[in-house]
Amino acid sequence: MEASPTVTHTLEISDELRERLDDHLEDDETYEEFITELVAIYETEGVFLQEGYSE
């Protein structure tokens, strides 16, 4: 079975969100790496932890 080529998608984010992401990136970490880590945390924990948040 032949492997499918990777398809990339472009997401548009505001300048404010980009700046917030920049504040959390580690040295040489890409946005994709950071978002991948966030998704992994969400999948493991089921929710993102947010201080003072309750449903």
Buried (B, 14 or more C-beta within 10 A) or exposed (E): EEEEEEEEEEEEEEEEEEEEBEEEEEEEEEEEEBEEEEEEEEEEEEEEEEEEEEE
